[in-house]
Amino acid sequence: MNPRHIEAATTAYAAAEALDPQMPAADLIRLQAWADLFVDDNIGPAEALAAVKDFYRQPQRFPIKPGDIIARVRRMPVTSSPERIRAFIDRWSDHPYSDAISRITGMTWTPPYPPPADIDRDDPDALRAYHRAAYKTWIATHRAELEQRALAHGEQLELTA
């Protein structure tokens, strides 16, 4: 389990405890169970906290559950926080022929062609591996700008009360 998911669970649970007297007291097992549910959706602390705030802005009869947080985070745009943008870029960096990163940043990457002499241009697997490595290098070089542009052009979360 990623420490980021533990931090998300701890942050969300602490906020819920502060807002809701019905929340059971946090303990290590409960927080780890919440964090485990956040793994598949790669939920970070900023999104978890925003989801808790959103949940408790509505009239509720019952304390928040991990599924409430997951459902709210799934509705958030990928550009809702720097951590979601980073996770999105990491996920799509393996796909050099996709325009997913370009759509949220406005920056385009063109696969280099022809490939170097040691890459067989008639071998699609070799060409894809070469392009994937080149794309990852381009992303690493432009990482800060990609993240800045995505935040500037995207819909951010309101994290202040």
Backbone as numpy.savetxt, mean C-alpha at the origin, in Angstrom:
# Nx Ny Nz CAx CAy CAz Cx Cy Cz
5.25 -12.35 9.74 4.40 -11.16 9.74 5.29 -9.92 9.74
4.92 -8.98 8.95 5.66 -7.73 8.78 5.43 -6.81 9.99
6.48 -6.17 10.51 6.29 -5.23 11.63 5.31 -4.10 11.29
5.19 -3.78 10.03 4.25 -2.74 9.59 2.81 -3.14 9.92
2.50 -4.43 9.78 1.14 -4.89 10.07 0.87 -4.88 11.58
1.89 -5.21 12.37 1.76 -5.11 13.83 1.53 -3.65 14.23
2.28 -2.75 13.60 2.11 -1.32 13.89 0.71 -0.86 13.49
0.22 -1.34 12.36 -1.13 -0.97 11.91 -2.17 -1.45 12.91
-2.04 -2.70 13.35 -2.99 -3.25 14.31 -2.92 -2.49 15.64
-1.72 -2.21 16.10 -1.54 -1.50 17.37 -2.11 -0.09 17.29
-1.84 0.60 16.18 -2.35 1.96 15.99 -3.87 1.97 15.94
-4.44 1.07 15.14 -5.90 1.01 15.00 -6.56 0.65 16.32
-6.01 -0.34 16.98 -6.62 -0.80 18.23 -6.54 0.27 19.31
-5.41 0.95 19.40 -5.27 2.01 20.40 -6.28 3.13 20.16
-6.48 3.50 18.91 -7.46 4.53 18.59 -8.87 4.06 18.94
-9.18 2.81 18.60 -10.51 2.27 18.90 -10.74 2.20 20.41
-9.72 1.78 21.15 -9.84 1.73 22.62 -10.10 3.12 23.21
-9.42 4.12 22.65 -9.59 5.48 23.15 -10.98 6.02 22.85
-11.56 5.59 21.73 -12.85 6.11 21.30 -14.04 5.30 21.81
-13.82 4.04 22.11 -14.94 3.13 22.37 -14.75 2.37 23.68
-15.55 2.68 24.69 -15.41 1.98 25.97 -15.79 0.49 25.89
-16.43 0.09 24.80 -16.79 -1.32 24.64 -15.63 -2.20 24.14
-14.56 -1.56 23.67 -13.43 -2.34 23.13 -12.76 -3.10 24.27
-12.54 -4.40 24.07 -11.78 -5.15 25.08 -10.34 -4.62 25.14
-9.72 -4.79 26.27 -8.34 -4.33 26.42 -7.43 -5.05 25.44
-6.49 -4.31 24.91 -5.53 -4.89 23.96 -4.59 -5.84 24.69
-4.24 -6.92 24.01 -3.19 -7.80 24.50 -2.42 -8.30 23.28
-1.29 -8.90 23.51 -0.41 -9.31 22.42 -1.10 -10.27 21.44
-1.83 -11.23 21.95 -2.50 -12.21 21.08 -3.54 -11.53 20.20
-4.32 -10.64 20.79 -5.36 -9.93 20.02 -4.73 -9.06 18.93
-3.67 -8.32 19.29 -3.01 -7.46 18.31 -2.36 -8.27 17.19
-1.77 -9.41 17.51 -1.19 -10.26 16.48 -2.27 -10.84 15.57
-3.42 -11.17 16.14 -4.53 -11.68 15.32 -5.03 -10.61 14.36
-5.15 -9.39 14.83 -5.55 -8.29 13.95 -4.51 -8.10 12.86
-3.25 -8.05 13.26 -2.17 -7.84 12.28 -2.17 -8.93 11.22
-2.43 -10.15 11.63 -2.46 -11.27 10.68 -3.54 -11.06 9.62
-4.66 -10.48 10.01 -5.73 -10.21 9.05 -5.39 -9.05 8.11
-4.48 -8.18 8.51 -4.09 -7.05 7.68 -3.06 -7.42 6.62
-2.45 -8.58 6.73 -1.36 -8.97 5.82 -1.81 -9.04 4.37
-2.89 -9.75 4.09 -3.31 -9.96 2.69 -3.61 -8.66 1.96
-4.10 -7.66 2.68 -4.40 -6.37 2.06 -3.29 -5.36 2.26
-2.20 -5.80 2.89 -1.02 -4.96 3.12 -1.41 -3.62 3.75
-2.19 -3.69 4.80 -2.69 -2.48 5.47 -1.62 -1.92 6.39
-1.37 -0.64 6.23 -0.39 0.05 7.06 -1.06 0.91 8.12
-0.26 1.51 8.99 -0.80 2.30 10.10 -1.67 3.48 9.68
-1.27 4.22 8.65 -2.05 5.40 8.24 -3.45 5.01 7.79
-3.53 3.96 6.97 -4.85 3.53 6.48 -5.69 2.95 7.61
-5.06 2.17 8.49 -5.80 1.58 9.60 -6.39 2.67 10.50
-5.58 3.68 10.81 -6.06 4.78 11.64 -7.18 5.56 10.94
-7.02 5.82 9.66 -8.07 6.53 8.91 -9.36 5.72 8.91
-9.25 4.40 8.78 -10.44 3.55 8.78 -11.14 3.58 10.14
-10.37 3.56 11.22 -10.97 3.63 12.56 -11.69 4.97 12.73
-11.05 6.05 12.33 -11.69 7.37 12.44 -12.98 7.42 11.63
-12.94 6.88 10.42 -14.13 6.87 9.58 -15.24 6.05 10.23
-14.89 4.89 10.77 -15.86 4.01 11.42 -16.56 4.74 12.57
-15.78 5.40 13.41 -16.36 6.03 14.60 -16.97 7.40 14.33
-16.86 7.90 13.13 -17.60 9.12 12.76 -19.07 8.80 12.49
-19.36 7.53 12.29 -20.73 7.08 12.03 -21.32 6.53 13.34
-22.64 6.60 13.49 -23.23 6.00 14.69 -23.04 4.47 14.64
-22.52 3.91 15.70 -22.23 2.47 15.75 -22.78 1.88 17.04
-23.27 0.66 16.94 -23.72 -0.05 18.13 -22.65 -0.99 18.66
-21.74 -1.38 17.78 -20.76 -2.39 18.15 -19.35 -1.87 17.94
-18.39 -2.39 18.70 -16.99 -1.99 18.49 -16.50 -2.40 17.10
-15.49 -1.71 16.64 -14.91 -2.00 15.34 -14.24 -3.37 15.34
-14.27 -4.02 14.20 -13.62 -5.32 13.99 -12.62 -5.16 12.84
-11.67 -6.08 12.73 -10.69 -5.99 11.63 -11.35 -5.91 10.25
-12.44 -6.63 10.06 -13.12 -6.60 8.77 -13.66 -5.23 8.40
-14.06 -4.45 9.40 -14.51 -3.07 9.15 -13.36 -2.23 8.62
-12.19 -2.42 9.19 -10.99 -1.69 8.74 -10.62 -2.12 7.34
-10.58 -3.42 7.11 -10.20 -3.95 5.79 -11.15 -3.42 4.71
-12.44 -3.45 4.98 -13.41 -2.97 3.99 -13.20 -1.49 3.67
-12.93 -0.69 4.68 -12.71 0.73 4.45 -11.42 0.99 3.69
-10.37 0.27 4.05 -9.09 0.46 3.36 -9.20 0.05 1.89
-9.93 -1.00 1.61 -10.11 -1.43 0.21 -10.78 -0.36 -0.63
-11.57 0.49 -0.01 -12.25 1.56 -0.76 -11.36 2.80 -0.93
-10.24 2.85 -0.23 -9.35 4.01 -0.33 -8.56 3.97 -1.63
-8.29 5.13 -2.20 -7.47 5.15 -3.41 -6.03 4.75 -3.08
-5.35 4.21 -4.07 -3.96 3.79 -3.86 -3.08 4.97 -3.48
-3.48 6.16 -3.85 -2.70 7.36 -3.56 -3.09 7.99 -2.22
-3.74 7.25 -1.37 -4.23 7.80 -0.11 -3.14 8.06 0.93
-1.99 7.45 0.77 -0.89 7.70 1.72 0.43 7.30 1.09
1.53 7.83 1.59 2.84 7.44 1.06 3.09 5.94 1.17
2.64 5.32 2.26 2.91 3.89 2.41 2.13 3.05 1.40
0.92 3.47 1.08 0.16 2.73 0.06 0.78 2.92 -1.32
1.27 4.11 -1.58 1.94 4.35 -2.86 3.19 3.49 -2.97
3.98 3.44 -1.90 5.20 2.61 -1.92 4.85 1.15 -2.17
3.84 0.65 -1.48 3.43 -0.75 -1.67 2.94 -0.99 -3.10
2.20 -0.04 -3.65 1.71 -0.15 -5.02 2.87 -0.21 -6.01
3.83 0.69 -5.84 4.99 0.71 -6.74 5.77 -0.58 -6.61
5.97 -1.05 -5.39 6.68 -2.32 -5.19 5.97 -3.47 -5.91
4.66 -3.52 -5.77 3.88 -4.61 -6.38 3.96 -4.56 -7.91
3.89 -3.36 -8.49 3.86 -3.23 -9.95 5.25 -3.15 -10.58
6.29 -3.09 -9.76 7.65 -3.01 -10.33 8.07 -4.30 -11.02
7.35 -5.37 -10.80 7.63 -6.64 -11.48 6.96 -6.73 -12.86
6.23 -5.71 -13.24 5.45 -5.75 -14.48 5.88 -4.61 -15.42
6.97 -4.80 -16.14 7.51 -3.71 -16.95 6.62 -3.27 -18.11
5.67 -4.09 -18.51 4.83 -3.73 -19.66 3.49 -3.13 -19.23
3.28 -2.99 -17.94 2.05 -2.39 -17.43 2.21 -0.87 -17.34
1.10 -0.16 -17.46 1.14 1.29 -17.30 0.58 1.72 -15.93
0.46 0.78 -15.01 -0.14 1.08 -13.71 0.59 2.20 -12.97
1.91 2.13 -12.92 2.69 3.16 -12.22 2.59 4.48 -12.97
2.64 4.42 -14.27 2.54 5.62 -15.09 1.21 6.34 -14.87
0.13 5.59 -14.72 -1.19 6.19 -14.54 -1.31 7.00 -13.26
-0.61 6.58 -12.20 -0.74 7.35 -10.95 0.35 8.40 -10.78
1.40 8.35 -11.62 2.50 9.30 -11.47 2.65 10.26 -12.64
2.16 9.86 -13.81 2.36 10.66 -15.00 3.73 10.48 -15.62
4.57 9.66 -15.02 5.91 9.40 -15.56 5.87 8.11 -16.37
6.50 8.14 -17.53 6.48 6.95 -18.37 7.88 6.36 -18.51
7.90 5.06 -18.68 9.12 4.31 -18.90 8.94 3.53 -20.20
9.97 3.57 -21.02 9.93 2.82 -22.28 10.97 1.71 -22.21
10.56 0.48 -22.48 11.52 -0.62 -22.45 12.66 -0.37 -23.44
13.90 -0.50 -22.99 15.04 -0.28 -23.89 15.10 -1.35 -24.97
15.27 -0.88 -26.21 15.38 -1.80 -27.34 16.27 -1.16 -28.39
17.14 -1.88 -28.98 17.36 -3.32 -28.81 18.11 -3.61 -27.51
17.99 -4.84 -27.03 18.70 -5.21 -25.81 20.19 -5.35 -26.08
21.00 -5.42 -25.02 22.43 -5.65 -25.22 22.68 -6.96 -25.98
23.85 -7.07 -26.56 24.18 -8.24 -27.39 24.07 -9.56 -26.63
24.30 -9.55 -25.32 24.24 -10.81 -24.56 22.81 -11.26 -24.23
21.81 -10.47 -24.60 20.40 -10.84 -24.40 19.83 -11.27 -25.75
19.28 -12.47 -25.79 18.69 -12.99 -27.03 17.33 -12.32 -27.24
17.24 -11.42 -28.20 16.00 -10.68 -28.43 14.87 -11.57 -28.94
15.19 -12.78 -29.38 14.15 -13.71 -29.84 13.65 -14.62 -28.71
14.25 -14.50 -27.54 13.83 -15.29 -26.38 12.96 -14.40 -25.49
11.63 -14.61 -25.51 10.74 -13.72 -24.75 11.02 -13.72 -23.25
11.43 -14.87 -22.70 11.72 -14.91 -21.26 12.96 -14.08 -20.93
13.98 -14.19 -21.75 15.21 -13.43 -21.53 14.94 -11.93 -21.70
14.17 -11.58 -22.71 13.84 -10.18 -22.95 13.01 -9.60 -21.80
12.04 -10.38 -21.33 11.21 -9.94 -20.20 12.08 -9.76 -18.95
12.98 -10.69 -18.68 13.85 -10.58 -17.51 14.73 -9.33 -17.62
15.24 -9.07 -18.80 16.05 -7.87 -19.02 15.23 -6.61 -18.79
14.02 -6.58 -19.34 13.15 -5.41 -19.17 12.72 -5.25 -17.71
12.45 -6.36 -17.03 12.07 -6.28 -15.62 13.21 -5.66 -14.81
14.43 -6.12 -15.04 15.59 -5.57 -14.32 15.78 -4.09 -14.66
15.62 -3.73 -15.92 15.78 -2.33 -16.33 14.69 -1.46 -15.70
13.48 -1.98 -15.63 12.36 -1.25 -15.04 12.60 -1.03 -13.55
13.04 -2.07 -12.86 13.33 -1.94 -11.43 14.44 -0.92 -11.18
15.44 -0.90 -12.06 16.52 0.09 -11.94 15.97 1.50 -12.14
15.12 1.67 -13.15 14.51 2.97 -13.42 13.67 3.42 -12.22
12.90 2.50 -11.66 12.07 2.83 -10.50 12.95 3.24 -9.32
14.01 2.49 -9.07 14.92 2.82 -7.96 15.53 4.20 -8.15
15.90 4.52 -9.37 16.50 5.82 -9.67 15.51 6.97 -9.48
14.26 6.74 -9.82 13.24 7.79 -9.80 12.23 7.63 -8.66
12.55 6.81 -7.69 11.60 6.44 -6.64 10.98 7.66 -5.94
11.81 8.57 -5.48 11.29 9.73 -4.74 10.35 10.56 -5.61
10.72 10.77 -6.86 9.86 11.56 -7.75 8.56 10.83 -8.06
8.62 9.52 -8.26 7.41 8.74 -8.51 6.44 8.89 -7.34
6.96 8.73 -6.12 6.11 8.84 -4.94 5.54 10.25 -4.78
6.38 11.26 -5.00 5.92 12.66 -4.90 4.81 12.95 -5.90
5.02 12.52 -7.13 4.01 12.80 -8.16 2.70 12.08 -7.87
2.79 10.85 -7.40 1.57 10.12 -7.07 0.80 10.82 -5.96
1.51 11.28 -4.95 0.85 12.01 -3.86 0.27 13.33 -4.34
1.00 14.03 -5.19 0.54 15.34 -5.68 -0.69 15.22 -6.57
-0.79 14.13 -7.32 -1.89 13.99 -8.27 -3.02 13.12 -7.74
-2.78 12.45 -6.63 -3.78 11.53 -6.12 -4.63 12.13 -5.04
-5.56 11.34 -4.58 -6.45 11.74 -3.51 -5.83 11.28 -2.20
-5.43 12.21 -1.36 -4.79 11.86 -0.10 -5.82 11.66 1.00
-5.40 10.95 2.04 -6.24 10.78 3.22 -6.21 12.04 4.07
-7.28 12.29 4.74 -7.31 13.35 5.74 -6.97 12.70 7.07
-5.74 12.88 7.53 -5.30 12.22 8.75 -5.34 13.12 9.98
-5.71 14.36 9.79 -5.86 15.23 10.95 -7.31 15.22 11.38
-7.53 15.28 12.66 -8.89 15.20 13.19 -9.66 16.40 12.83
